[in-house]
Amino acid sequence: MLHGNSIRILTGNSHPELAHTVAERLGTPLTPCTVKKFSNGEINVKISESVRDEDVFILQSACCDVNDTLMELLILISACKGASARRITAVIPCYPYARMDKKDKSRAPITAKLVANMLAVAGCDHVITMDLHANQIQGFFDFPVDNLYSEPLMIAYIKRNIEGWQNGIIVSPDAGGAKRVTAIADKLGLEFALFHKKRDGKSSDAPEKMELLVGDVKDKVAILVDDMIDTGKTLTLAARSLKENGAKAVHALVSHGLFSEARLSVIENLPLDSLVVTNTMPQQSNQDGCSKLVTLDISATIAESIRRTHNGESISLLFGDWADGAGLNSY
């Protein structure tokens, strides 16, 4: 346990709204710092208060321009290291380059490992993140990594907001998400379904389609669960396929709403009753463009993980009943 030092929370330009909310929940003001660019694009950081011998948490998500936000984080870590911070924790709700976690073809880079090395070289001592694209990314680090989960929030949302969820089925749009949906299905006492994406023809230009491999969605409330929505193509195919297979209603729950290429007007017209994402990324502008979009606030989970890390307490409680109900509401 750390003694004689206080929590310091810093943030760059990626997600100031989330940082402010987390700081308010902890009753700790954000440490003032300025992160701006020179005319040639180089990033300049100035921390306005001393962080010597303090427990520093830098909240920065991989959104907007992911390369700029990553460099902001690295420079903030380096600045705090040079200013003699006792411990530096990078709080990264959405980890950058997480999809590049393995060598899936010749000469492919494992960029998620490169990012881990960069964080270590910059001076990071600990990482807190959420819903990593692949759990093995935790093994890329030589220091502690806490991978939080939005699963308890999603389960609470399903129970409170999805009508007829008891007659539901949890659906994964691909084989990679099978473990995720089976865990949620088990906790809700529901069945699960699994889709497989394939091309409708041998040509590389042939249109893709979804094939239901496991489960029966007919006359059920289909709850589609995925870790990320970027272009929206998978969501589009899955939602239409669920309706074609007789689903009574379709809801989608996604951890990270990137929406870098997704057209919200297309999502608005999909046979979806709701699209639920967390605020690991800023969602205000997206909500204005899509009436079906619902945002789950992760600030209570992040704030509690920071408090417990600072006090030397276990954060495993965040994966249980505390995060699945009363704890989040009362925090």
C-alpha positions in Angstrom: 0.0 0.0 0.0 1.2 3.5 -0.8 1.5 6.0 2.0 2.0 9.8 2.1 1.0 10.4 -1.5 -2.1 11.5 -3.3 -3.9 10.6 -6.5 -3.1 12.9 -9.4 -5.3 12.6 -12.6 -4.1 13.9 -15.9 -5.6 13.7 -19.3 -4.8 14.7 -22.9 -7.2 15.7 -25.6 -8.7 12.3 -26.4 -11.6 12.1 -23.9 -11.8 15.1 -21.5 -15.4 14.5 -20.6 -14.7 11.0 -19.2 -11.7 12.3 -17.3 -13.7 15.1 -15.7 -16.4 12.6 -14.7 -13.9 10.2 -13.2 -12.2 13.0 -11.3 -15.6 14.2 -9.9 -16.4 10.6 -8.7 -13.1 10.5 -6.9 -13.4 14.0 -5.5 -10.1 14.8 -7.0 -9.6 17.7 -9.3 -7.8 17.1 -12.6 -4.2 18.2 -12.5 -3.9 21.1 -14.9 -1.8 20.4 -17.9 -1.7 21.8 -21.5 -1.3 19.4 -24.5 -1.0 21.2 -27.8 0.7 21.0 -31.1 3.4 23.1 -32.7 2.8 24.3 -36.2 4.7 21.3 -37.6 2.5 18.8 -35.8 4.9 18.0 -32.9 3.1 17.7 -29.5 4.0 19.9 -26.6 3.1 19.1 -23.0 3.2 21.3 -19.9 2.1 20.1 -16.5 1.2 23.1 -14.3 1.5 21.5 -10.8 4.1 19.3 -9.1 3.6 15.5 -9.3 6.8 14.7 -7.4 6.3 11.5 -5.3 2.6 11.3 -6.3 0.5 8.4 -7.6 -0.3 9.6 -11.2 -3.1 8.3 -13.3 -3.1 9.4 -17.0 -6.5 8.9 -18.7 -6.2 8.7 -22.4 -8.3 6.6 -24.9 -7.4 5.6 -28.4 -9.9 7.9 -30.2 -10.0 10.8 -32.6 -6.6 10.6 -34.3 -5.2 7.4 -32.6 -1.6 8.3 -33.4 -1.9 11.7 -31.9 -3.6 10.5 -28.8 -1.0 7.7 -28.4 1.9 10.2 -28.7 0.1 12.5 -26.2 0.0 9.6 -23.7 3.6 8.7 -24.2 4.8 12.2 -23.8 2.6 12.8 -20.7 4.1 9.6 -19.1 7.6 10.7 -19.9 7.0 14.2 -18.5 5.7 12.7 -15.2 8.6 10.2 -15.1 11.0 13.1 -15.4 9.1 15.0 -12.7 9.7 12.2 -10.2 6.2 10.8 -9.9 6.2 7.8 -7.6 4.0 5.6 -9.8 2.5 6.2 -13.3 -0.6 4.4 -14.4 -1.9 4.7 -17.9 -5.7 4.4 -17.9 -6.5 3.5 -21.5 -10.2 2.6 -21.8 -9.7 1.7 -25.5 -6.3 0.2 -26.1 -4.7 1.4 -29.4 -3.8 -1.1 -32.2 -5.4 -3.9 -30.2 -6.6 -5.6 -33.4 -2.9 -6.2 -34.4 -2.3 -8.7 -31.6 -0.8 -11.5 -33.7 1.0 -12.4 -36.9 -1.9 -13.6 -39.1 0.1 -13.4 -42.3 3.7 -13.1 -43.6 5.5 -9.9 -42.6 2.5 -8.7 -40.5 3.5 -6.5 -37.5 2.3 -7.2 -34.0 1.7 -3.6 -33.3 -0.1 -4.2 -30.0 3.2 -5.5 -28.6 5.0 -2.4 -30.0 2.6 -0.1 -28.1 3.3 -2.1 -24.9 7.1 -1.6 -25.4 6.6 2.1 -26.1 4.6 2.5 -22.9 7.3 0.7 -20.9 10.1 2.9 -22.4 8.2 6.1 -21.7 8.1 5.1 -18.0 4.7 3.6 -17.4 4.4 1.3 -14.3 0.9 0.0 -14.7 -1.9 -0.1 -17.2 -5.7 -0.1 -16.7 -7.7 -0.8 -19.8 -11.1 -2.2 -20.7 -12.3 -5.1 -22.9 -9.1 -5.8 -24.7 -9.7 -7.2 -28.2 -7.6 -10.2 -27.3 -6.7 -11.1 -23.7 -3.2 -12.3 -24.6 -2.2 -8.6 -25.1 -1.8 -8.6 -21.3 1.2 -10.9 -21.8 3.0 -8.2 -23.9 3.7 -6.2 -20.7 6.4 -6.8 -18.1 4.4 -4.8 -15.5 0.9 -5.2 -14.2 -2.1 -4.8 -16.5 -5.7 -4.7 -15.2 -8.2 -5.5 -18.0 -11.6 -4.4 -16.8 -14.8 -5.7 -18.4 -18.0 -3.9 -19.5 -19.8 -7.3 -19.2 -21.4 -6.5 -15.7 -22.7 -3.2 -17.1 -24.2 -4.9 -20.1 -25.8 -7.6 -18.0 -27.4 -4.9 -15.8 -28.6 -3.1 -18.9 -30.1 -6.2 -20.4 -32.0 -7.0 -17.2 -33.3 -3.4 -16.8 -33.9 -2.2 -20.3 -34.5 -5.0 -22.7 -38.1 -6.1 -22.7 -38.6 -9.9 -22.9 -34.9 -10.6 -22.3 -35.9 -13.8 -20.5 -36.9 -15.2 -23.9 -33.7 -14.0 -25.4 -30.6 -15.4 -27.0 -27.0 -14.0 -26.9 -25.4 -13.8 -30.3 -21.8 -13.5 -31.4 -21.2 -12.2 -35.0 -18.1 -14.3 -35.3 -16.2 -17.2 -33.7 -13.8 -14.9 -32.0 -16.5 -13.6 -29.7 -17.8 -17.1 -28.6 -16.2 -16.9 -25.2 -17.6 -13.5 -24.6 -21.2 -14.4 -25.4 -21.2 -17.7 -23.6 -20.1 -16.0 -20.4 -22.9 -13.5 -20.7 -25.4 -16.3 -21.7 -24.4 -18.4 -18.7 -24.9 -15.5 -16.2 -28.3 -14.7 -17.7 -29.4 -18.3 -18.0 -29.9 -18.0 -21.7 -28.8 -19.9 -24.8 -26.3 -18.5 -27.3 -25.9 -18.3 -31.1 -22.9 -18.0 -33.3 -22.6 -16.6 -36.8 -19.9 -17.2 -39.4 -19.1 -14.6 -42.0 -18.4 -15.9 -45.5 -18.4 -14.7 -49.1 -21.3 -15.6 -51.4 -19.1 -16.9 -54.1 -15.4 -17.6 -54.8 -14.4 -14.1 -56.0 -12.8 -11.8 -53.6 -15.3 -9.2 -54.7 -18.2 -11.4 -53.9 -20.6 -10.0 -51.3 -20.3 -11.3 -47.7 -23.1 -13.0 -45.9 -23.7 -14.4 -42.4 -24.4 -18.1 -41.8 -25.9 -19.2 -38.5 -23.7 -22.0 -37.2 -25.0 -22.5 -33.7 -28.4 -21.7 -32.0 -31.9 -20.9 -33.0 -33.0 -17.3 -33.0 -36.6 -17.7 -34.3 -39.2 -15.8 -32.3 -36.5 -14.8 -29.7 -35.1 -11.5 -28.6 -31.7 -11.5 -30.2 -28.9 -9.7 -28.2 -25.9 -9.2 -30.4 -22.7 -8.7 -28.4 -19.3 -7.6 -29.8 -16.2 -5.8 -28.6 -15.9 -3.1 -31.3 -17.8 -1.4 -34.0 -15.7 0.4 -36.6 -17.1 0.3 -40.1 -20.4 -1.1 -39.1 -20.4 -3.8 -41.9 -20.5 -6.7 -39.4 -23.3 -5.2 -37.5 -25.2 -4.6 -40.7 -24.9 -8.1 -41.9 -25.6 -9.6 -38.5 -28.7 -7.5 -37.8 -30.3 -8.3 -41.2 -29.4 -12.0 -40.9 -31.0 -12.2 -37.4 -34.2 -10.8 -38.8 -34.1 -13.1 -41.8 -33.8 -16.0 -39.4 -36.9 -15.0 -37.5 -35.7 -13.0 -34.5 -38.5 -11.1 -32.8 -36.3 -8.1 -31.8 -32.6 -7.3 -32.2 -30.5 -5.4 -29.8 -26.7 -4.8 -30.2 -24.3 -4.3 -27.3 -20.8 -3.2 -28.2 -17.9 -2.3 -25.9 -16.0 0.2 -28.1 -18.0 2.4 -30.5 -15.3 3.7 -32.8 -17.6 4.6 -35.8 -14.6 5.7 -37.8 -16.2 4.6 -41.1 -19.7 3.6 -40.0 -22.5 5.7 -41.5 -25.0 6.4 -38.7 -27.7 7.0 -41.2 -27.3 3.3 -42.3 -27.4 2.1 -38.7 -30.5 4.2 -38.1 -32.3 2.2 -40.8 -31.1 -1.2 -39.7 -33.6 -3.6 -38.2 -32.2 -2.8 -34.7 -34.2 -1.9 -31.7 -31.2 -0.4 -30.0 -27.4 -0.1 -30.3 -25.7 0.1 -26.9 -22.1 1.2 -26.6 -19.9 2.3 -23.7 -18.3 5.7 -23.5 -14.7 4.4 -23.7 -14.9 6.7 -26.8 -16.7 10.1 -26.9 -20.2 9.4 -28.2 -22.1 12.7 -28.0 -21.8 13.6 -31.7 -22.8 10.0 -32.6 -25.9 10.1 -30.4 -27.0 13.3 -32.2 -26.9 11.3 -35.5 -28.6 8.1 -34.4 -31.7 7.9 -32.3 -31.1 4.1 -31.6 -27.7 4.8 -29.9 -27.5 4.3 -26.2 -24.4 5.0 -24.1 -23.3 3.2 -21.0 -21.2 5.2 -18.6 -18.0 3.4 -17.5 -16.7 6.3 -15.3 -17.8 4.5 -12.0 -15.8 1.4 -12.9 -12.8 3.4 -14.0 -12.9 5.6 -10.8 -13.3 2.6 -8.5 -10.4 0.8 -10.2 -8.2 3.9 -9.7 -9.2 4.2 -6.0 -8.5 0.6 -5.3 -5.2 0.7 -7.2 -4.1 3.7 -5.2 -5.1 2.1 -1.9 -3.5 -1.3 -2.7 -6.9 -3.1 -2.7 -8.0 -5.9 -5.0 -10.1 -4.8 -8.0 -11.5 -8.3 -8.7 -14.7 -7.1 -7.0 -15.3 -5.0 -10.1 -16.0 -8.2 -12.0 -18.8 -9.4 -9.6 -22.0 -8.2 -8.0 -20.6 -4.7 -7.2 -20.4 -3.8 -10.9 -23.6 -5.6 -11.7 -25.9 -3.4 -9.8 -25.9 -1.5 -6.5 -22.3 -0.6 -6.4 -22.3 1.4 -9.6 -25.5 3.2 -8.6 -24.3 4.1 -5.1 -20.7 5.1 -6.0 
